[in-house]
Amino acid sequence: MRNIICSAAFCLASTVVFSQFVISEIMFNPPESGTDFLEYIEIQNAGNVPLNALDYSILDAVVFTFPDTMVMPGGFLVVAVDSARLDSITGAKAFKWRSGGLRNTDEVITLLDSGGQFVDSVHYFSSWASETNGNGASLALCRSNADNSQSVYWRASTAETGAVVNGKALKGTPGTLNRVECAEYTIYAQSSWFDPDDIEIFAGERVEWINSSGTHNVNGGTNTFPANPASFYSGAPSALAWSFIHKFDVPGEYDYQCDIHAGAGMLGKIKVRMRDLNYPLIDIASLRSTDQNGVPDSLDRRFTIEGVAYGVNLRPAGLQFTVIDGQGDGIGVFNSAGNLGYDVLEGDMLRIKGVVNQFNGLTQILPDSILRVSTGNSLIAPEGVIRLDEFSESRLVRLESVELVDPQTWTNSPLGFTVKITNGTEVFDMRIDNDVDIHGTPAPDGKFNVTGIGSQFDVTSPYFDEYQIIPRYLKDIVRISANQDAVLESATLFPNPVSDYLFIESEQPFDYLEIYDVSGNCVYQSGFISTLRPELPKGLYLLRLSGETTQVFKLVVQ
């Protein structure tokens, strides 16, 4: 069970027994007309030990008793009104409940253990997220160890199932991890400071504070800061691993503090702005869509985008760099003269307002303004690719086991230069800009792996040729050692074949992990982790571990 301490605005949830089923997703009003056949309830094992659901039961809204079913840590149970229909549309395997249904306004769902003792309960309301009330989305718990009795931890799912019902996309993740964030922004309370301590957001967005160490609280009350447009207060300082979420609806500047460390400078500021209708916010993937000639659909229109800066400024007299969002989609940022007050630093989260442009096939945004939202953001792992094309443009990608076609073309020309590289099958263009620390170094000998930003320099329409990779710095080029074969067995995968959790033991460090299907498509990628649950269809895959060396294993999922 969870130890929960709540006040009117603040809730603490810390796990004291690491074995608990929690209600984690609810589809209470699918976008169907008439009878709802796609209602379901998802339950997750949020602990770190296996649990048997035998004779656990759901009461109140629906009636169901579970059969003998073992659920591994992080695993799921799904109960549906029509399990066959849910399976046919989403692929989710579910039990069929005996009776009852989920009301569209509000409902109580209660889970009891085999002895009839309380385990978990959620009283949801349709007002928690309008997208869930007949508009296609399920209601998803943003984090399995959050207090699911609190509405702030429930969000509308944004994960599309691929199905369209009554003209609306069905969104949800029954039987798999929920892919929703608790808030648009996260601030950590640690030691005697907030990290970050100064951010700018849009009205209607949420901020989550998480206590990572020490005894802290969040006090933005108007009694303490009279100029604040509205109050927010987490409660008394606590040393527990607490989380506090507040949604900012009123524009303005908000100051706040930790009450017991304010004298030591533990202060913060939230600037809340209205969205600029002249620059509507758009995700980068949508902005980069093109017509049949490779010309952006959004050409010459103004937008606001958000993403993290990658690489260095390739135009010291102005700006030339790339921003990439959390989905891996990127776009070039270009300003011919002047930096608009922004010095490029990799890892900065930026909000950019500007007009969409295209230069030699490369989609760019010409900024009118650049706002640094936060610094030191984590970078995504590069995507292993076997070709450079429209997909790789402005994404962080990696080519493996390549070599120079002609080392004599590594000229270190003062204006930068382009060389041909090959993996033995394909030939690629690699651009070395004179503003990166690779310029001026000797040509890499032998085979190497290269990470970089996908680019394009196609001077004729249609713009679907002349793609490039531009490494950001010297460490993006990793030579493959001649004796690499001697270390190929330094990592071990087990069990293999795998049906649940896969464990990886290694005597050397790796940076990235990727899984490819037999067609060469990357179906999973992350930074290196030693334990994962490959939720993939049964079959044969290749698992690649990458770092200073690269190892590839056959993986069988059963």
Summary of the structure (lengths in Angstrom):
residues: 558
radius of gyration: 25.9
end to end distance: 32.8
largest distance: 77.1
contacts: 1789
relative contact order: 0.07
helix: 6%
strand: 44%
